[in-house]
Amino acid sequence: MKKRNFIIWSFGILFLVGLDQTTKLWARQNLSFNEPISVVDGILNFRLLFNTGAAFSFLSGKTSFLALFSLLVAGGLVYFAIKKMATLNLFQLLFFVFVTSGAVGNLIDRMFLQRVTDFIDLLILPGDFPVFNFADVYINIALVFILIDYFLPEKTKIVNPSEEAGLS
């Protein structure tokens, strides 16, 4: 296992989950349920909502099932990332950092609150786009990294980010 990859992975997850949980706590303490507060007029509101389902309220009310499923997914991601740590290129490493952070961030809410805290309401997205949180954003960022990894030619991928940065 490359030590630097493990450090990037573990501290990345700690930072991102901490940011997700801190912003959700802020939202629960400072926003009133379903009362939008304009942050950038016509573009961004903060609006506190709770989701007992998965993305787009799929499986709404199935919190125990979703918590167990999230726990299995997060555990699988951690196991696979640690097992493959030495061979991950930068984009794969970042994929695991962001997808694991997103899964763990929402898992914490499901386990301790029996629902996920959502508060970011982007008004510029088409239709009635769901309110979301940082953990949801992380999962989407992870998808971008895995797509970059898939489409980027092999010779341009950085296998050990610390060596490329001159940190070894």
Beta strands, then each sheet from edge to edge (+ up, - down):
strand 1: 37-40
strand 2: 44-51
strand 3: 116-122
sheet 1: 1+ 2- 3+
end
